[in-house]
């Protein structure tokens, strides 16, 4: 598909779309303290990420299936359009609740951007070429990593945080226009069926599980009827989803691909890697600004280091994948993950932004080696007619891991902070709620606190975030164990 003359143009459009997605992640994370200071709602902090990720989780397998049925072009264009609509709505958000609702729309579109873009690359390049092209795709993260914090800092200094969302619009329009004009597809005309029931079970089940992680221990007890009921809904929905996918003529997720050991192992490893990724990207800027007392620009650059390590390792993985094989290449990522996760675990003892940036770099290195290895290997295991589904399944598991990770880690953050404020802040005039952190993020309100009150709030957030990094370390260890269990040999098909 696509002549050799069109391929560079198609690749450029794909890279633009991925740049849009990557810049969004970097700028929003950097701008979150300013957004929360303006709109309030620190207790809903994790929902800004989790609702976005939830809709990505649900829509990724749908987009993957639809791209196999109707072609990549129309699905890609539809997804980017939703993403841009959501971006406009986010910029106009007058409250934290509006922003969360707008992120839902944005997430519906985001579910198409990365998996379909990656699938398009898998269609127009051979296996040997894909390994190298993945390095180019990964370089997008490096470029956005450098530009993201700079753009975010400039926006926060000279304009309003609204522009961190509106900056997506021209990029998305150029990308979609290019794909429509340059990508030529030959899609077989046949009767199509969409698995609406499977989609519904997936949405209900994942939503229930995320509510458990976010609300249990704060809004209600872990042993409460609400937690038990939601867990029951999750288990029931999961069983019904599996049953539906086995009997559906065109299932939203083709379960047969999970019979392949490499695909199954890579997908489960992507689940835990997603939790590691979100644990770093969501909370590191807040840690650097509140606990270390650094500027938003410094916080952005500590997060940037992850996106610098990612393309470097991804480019190396592209060169090493064919001679070394999937398992050995992924093992390099496992080593980098272990170093980064350990450094984050020690962040409470070495409270320096350079240390945080170095830890972020090694996490990025681990992500680059593993994600590139997984995608190229999975695409080489299957034929064209299921390549979109197979690629989406891996993206699905990684985003699912991020969605569940931000919910679980957000719940842990809220729980630990609430406990600390209740115990340590009881004797001083300090609001005994999670939203007390809003006041710390607001420069005007911050000046109203005494030194003792500021110390209690800062120490409480540090205590809670250190617990988050312990969770990140555990997820990294599980990921490493799965990488070690990858099969030693894999297919070499195109």
N, C-alpha and C positions, 0 to 999 in steps of 0.2 A: 504494500500500500504506500502510495506516495513515491514519486520519482526521486532519484538522488539529488536533483536540483531543489526539490521542495523540502527535503529533510532538514537542512539547516534552518529554514524559515519556520517549519513546524516546531523544531526543537526550541527556537527562540521564543515562540509564543507559549510553549509549555513552561519554559523557564520563567517567563514573566508571571504566569499564573502562580507558580510555586513561590516566586519572590513576593508576590502579594500576600500569600498565606504566611510566609516566614516573617516578613516585616510586621504583619499584624500581631503575631505572637510576641515578638520582641518588644514592640512599642506598647502594647496593652499591658504586658507584665510590668514594664518600667513605669507606666503612667498610673497604675492601680492605686498607689497611695494618694495621688492627686485626685483621682476620680472618687475614691471613698471619702476623702476630706471634703469634697464638694457636695456629693450626694448623700453621704452618710451610709449606714448599713454595714458596718464591719462584720457583724454576725452573718451577713449574707455574702461575704467576700468569696467563698468557695463556689457559690451558685453562679457567679459571673463566668467562671471557667467550666463548671460541671454541666450547666444547661447547654452550653455551646458544644461540649464534648459528647453529651448524651445524644444530641441530634446527629452529630457526625457518626456516632456508633450505629445508630439505627439506619441512617441513609447510605452508609458506605456499601454494605452488601447489596442494597437495592440498586444503587447506581452501577455497581459492578455487574449485576445481572442484566440490567437494562442496556448497558453498553455492549454486552454480548448479543443481546436481542435486536437492538435498534442501531447499533454503531456508536462509536465514541463521540463523534462530533456533536450530535444533538444533546446527548447527556451532559457533556462538558459545558456546552453553552447554557443549558438550563441551570446547572449547578452554580456557575459563576454569576448568573443573573440573580439568583436567590441571595448569594453572598453579598452582592452589591446593594440590593434592597435592604438587607439586614444592616449593612454598614451605615447607610444613610439614616436608618432608624436609630442606631446606637448613638450617632452624633447628636440627634435631637432629644435624647433621653433627659427628662426633667427629674427623674427619680431613679433610685437603684432598682426598683421593681420594673420600670419601663426598660431599663438597660438590660436586665435579665431576659425579659420577653423578646427584646430585639436580638439578643444573642442567640435565641432559639432559631429565629429566621436565618441569621448569619450561619449558624451551625448546619442548618438544612442544606445550604449551598456549599459549605466547606466540605461536606461529605463527598463531593464530586471532584474537587480540585486536585488533591494529591493522588488519589488512586487512579483516576482516569488519565491524568497527565502521565503518570508512570506507565500505565497500560499502553498509551499511545506510543511511548518510546519503545516498549516491548514489541509492538507491532511493526515498527518501521526499521528496527535494527536487529541484527543477528545476535546470538549469545555472546560471541567474542566482542562485538561492538557495544553491546549493552553494558558490559562490565566497565568499559571506558566512559561511556556516556553517563553512567550513574555518577561518575566523578564530577562531570560537568554539572549535573543536577544538584549534587551536594555542594558545589561551589556557590550555588545560589544562597545557601544558608550562611556561608561565610561573608558574602557581599552584604546580605541583609543584616547580618550580625554587626558589621561595622557601621552600616548606614542607619540601622534601627535605633540604637541608643542616641546617635547624633540627631536624627530627625525628631526622636521623642523629646530630647533635651531642648532642642530649638522650639518645638511646638509648645512645650510646657512653659518655656521662658518668654516667648514672644506672642503666643496665640493661646487658644483654649484647647483643652484635652479632646474636644470634639474632633479635631483634625487628625487624631490618630486613627480614626475610623474612615473619615472622608478621603484620606490619601489613597485608599484602595480603588476609588472609582475610575480614574483615568487608566490605571494599570490594567484593571479587569476588562475594560472596554477594548483596549488595544489587543489583549490576549485573545478574547473571544472572536473578534473580527478576523484576526490572522488565522485561527483554526478553521473558521467557516470557509475562508477563501482558499487555503492551501492544502488542507487535509482531504484527500480523496479516498473514499471507502467503497468496497463492494460488499454490501450487506445482503444476505439471502432473505428473500421475501417469504415469510411463512407466518402462520397464525401464532400470535403471541398470547401468553397468559401471565398475569402478574400475581404473585403469591401475597395477596393482601392479608390473609389470616396469619401467615408466618411473620409478616411485618408487625402486625398488631401484638402478637404474643411477645415478640422481641422487645417492643417499646414498653409494654406493661411490665415485663420481667426486670428489665434493666432499671427502669424508673423506680420500682419498688426497692431494689437492692441499693441504689444510690441514696434513697430516702433513709434507709437503715443506717448507712455509714455517716450521713450528715447530721441527722437528728438524734440518733440514739446516744445517750450519755449527756445530752444537753437539753433538748426540748422534752425528752422523755428518757426513762431508764432503759438500760440494755435488756433487763428482764421484764419489760412492760408488755402489755397486750399489743400495743402498736408495733413494737419490734417483731414480736412473734407472728403477728398477722401479715406484716409486709414480707417477712422471710417465707411464709407459707405461699403468698402470692408469687414470689420469685420462683420458688421450686415448682409450683404448679405451671407457671408460664413457661419455664424452661422445658419441662417434660412435654407440654403441649406443642412447643416450638419444634422439638426434635421429632415428635410424632407427625406433625404437619409437614416438615421438610422431607420425611421419608416417603410420604404418600403423594406429595404435590407433583404435578406434571412438570412444572417449571419452578422449583423451589428458589426462594430468595437466597439461600446459601446451599450450594451443592455439597452435601455431607460426604460424598464419595471421595472428594479430594483429601479428606482427613485420613483416608486409609494409607496414604503415602506418608512414611515415617518422617522424612525430611520436612514436608509441609506441616505435619502435625506438631513436630517438635519446635520448628521455627515459629509457628503461630502462637504456641503457648509461651515461648520465651518472649515474644513480642508483647504479650499481655503484661508480664511483670516489668519489662523494659519501659512500657508506657507509664507505669506507676512511678518508676525512677525518674523519667523525663519530666513529668508534671510536678513531682515533688521538688525538683530543682527550679524549674522555670517559673512556677507560680509563687513561690515563697522567698526565693533568694533576694529579689529587689527589696522586699519589705524588711528582711533581716538586715541587709546592709544599711538601709536608711534609718531604721529605728534602733536596732541593737548596736550597730557599729557607728551610727551617727554620721554617715557619709551622705553626699548629695545624690540626687536622682541620676545624674550623669554617671557617677561612680558606680552606683547600683546597676545601671544599665550595662556598663562595660564588664562587670563581673559576670553577668548573664551572657554577654557577648562571647566570652571565652569558650562557652560550650559550643556556640555556633561556629567558632573558629576551628576548634578541634574536630568538629563533625566533618566538614568538607575535606580536611587534610587526610583524615583516616579513611573517608569514603573513597577518595582518589587512590590511596594506597591499596585499598581493598579491591578496587576495580582492576588494578595491575596484578595483584597477587592471587585473585580468585581462580583463574584458569590453571596456573602452575601448582598452586598449593591445595586447591579444593576448598569446599565450603567449610568443613569443620576446622581446619587449621587457621583459615582466615578469620573465622568467627572467634577462635580462641584468643587471637590478638585483642579483639574487642573485650573479651572477658577480663583480660589482665588490666586493661585501661579502666574498665568499670570498677574493678576491685580497688584500684588506687584512688579513683575519684570519690567513691562512696566512703572509703576509710577517712579521707581528708575531710569530708563533710561531717563525719562522726566526731572528728577532733576539732571542729570549728569553734566549739564553745571554749576550748582551751587556747587556741591560736586565733584570736579575734582580730584578724587583719584582712582587709579587702583583697590583697594580693593572694593570700592563702585561699580565700573563697573563689577568686578567679581561676587559680590553678586547679582547684577541685572541679570547677565547672568545665574547664578545658578537658580534663581526663574523662569526665562523664560524656562529653561530646565525642571524644575519641572512641569510646566504647560504642556509642550509638552509631557512629559512622561505619565502623567495621561490621557491626552486626546487621544493621538495616540493609546496607548494600548487598551483603552476602545473602541475606534471606530473600530479598526481592529478585535478584538475578537468578538464584538457584530455583526458586519457586516457578518463575516464568519459564525456565528451561525444563521443568518437569511435566508441563501440560501443553496441550494443543491450543490453537487460536480461539476455538469456540468456547473454551472455559478459562482462557487466560485472564480476562477481566474479572471473573468470579474469584479465581485463585489469588490474583493480586489484591483484590478488595478484601479477601478473607484475612490476609496478613495485616493490611491497613486497619481493618475492623478490629482485630485483636489488640493492636497497639493503641488505637484510640479508646477501645473499651477499657484497657488497662489504665489509660490516663483518666478516663471518666470515673472509674471506680477508685482510682488512686487519689484523685483530688477530693472525692467525696469522703473516702476513708481518712486521708490525711487532714482534710478540713475538719472533719468531726473530731479527730484527735487533737488538733490545734484548739478548737473551741472548748473541748472538755478540759484540757490541761490549763488553758488560760483562765477559764471560769473557776476551777479549783484553786489556782494560785491567788487570784484576786480575792476570793472568799476567805482564804487563810491568811494571806499576808497584808491585805488591804483593809481588814476589818477595823483596825484601830485608827484609821485616818479618814478624812472626808473625801472619799473617792467613790464614784458610781460603781456599784457592784454588778455591772453588766458587761457583756462582751463589747458593746458599743462604746465603752470607755476608750477603746483604742482609736476610735474616730477622732477624739479630742487630741490625742497625741500626734495624729497625722496633720492636724490643722494648725498652721503656724500661729494664728491668732489665739486659738484656744489653748495651745501649748504653753503660752506665756503666763496663763492664769494659774498654772500648777506650781506648787512649791517643789523644791529640790527632792524632798522625800517622796512626794506623790509621783513625780516623773521617774524616779528610780524604781518604784514599785511597778509602775506600768511597763517600763522598759525591761525590767528583769522578768516580769510575767510573760511578755511576748518572747523574750529570749528563751525562757524555760519551755514554753510551748513549742517554739520552732525547733529547738534541739530534739524534742521528742519526734517531730516530723522527720528529721534527718536520721534518726534511729530507724524509723520505718523505711526510709529510702535505702539504708544500708541492708536491711533484711531483704527487701525486694531485689536488690542487686545480687545478693548471694544466691537467691533462688534462680535468677536469670543465668548466672554463671554455671550452676548445676545443670540447667537445661542445655546450655551451649555445649558443655562437655559431652552430653549424651547424643549430640547430633551424629547421624550415620557417617562413616568414614568415606563412603563413595556415593556419588549422585549421578543422575543422568547427564548426558551431554547434548540433548536435542536442542534444536533451534526453536 
